[in-house]
Amino acid sequence: MRKYLIIISFLFVLNQVKAQQYGLFNTKTMFDGFENPAQKTFVLDSSRKYASNFFLPYFGLNAINKGNEDIMHKLISTGNLSVRDIPIGTNKLNSIYQNTNIYLFNFKIFKSYKYHKEIGFSWQLRTDLHAKYTNESLAVLDDYNRFINNSPINPFNNSGYGQSYHQFSLAYRENYTKKLAFGIKLSLLSGISYNNLKLLILLFEQSQVMTE
């Protein structure tokens, strides 16, 4: 009975949780070996001394949207964007994050059997995006007149930035004990582009004054 009471109490406390998490840790792949330098890439008695992707890209992509979850879920599942019922006039800012990590080339060498030493070189292409946007920015796609008379002072107070750059890295790892490993990754960043956006549009209500 106590277990059931605890479960029921949690149902009252927790409202709704939606989350997804993906990882490549402990997969013994080249991607995992460079993202987590302490992780082993080579497998004894089955791997060769050298490993490379031969310019066949490995990539990872993360995207997070905070706010308007129902609209985004419908967009992803059906491909339709419906913003007719989106609330406006609340001065609420939504956030979107996106980052891409592409390994254009990587190369690893198995140096020593005793301490399982590995040394590797990699060339990555990375992009980062972070933006904040209002509900009104989405509502304008449906009907401009819907919020023009009921909007706050700054309905399009949006901001964000996006950047892309090369990352050249040198990675090294070795075992200290059977349960403890050391890994380090030194990187040189070379910028490609950086864009910053700040959008501020002021709307003022117009009134007519009649004089006799």
Secondary structure by P-SEA (a helix, b strand, c coil): caaaaaaaaaaaacccccbbbbbbcccccaaaaaacccccccccccccccccccccccbbbbbbbccaaaaaaaaaaccccccccccccccbbbbbbbbbbbccbbbbbbcccccbbbbbcbbbbbbbbbbcccaaaaaaacccccccccccccccccccccbbbbbbbbbbbbbccccbbbbbbbbbbbbcbbbbbbbbbbbbbbbbbbcc
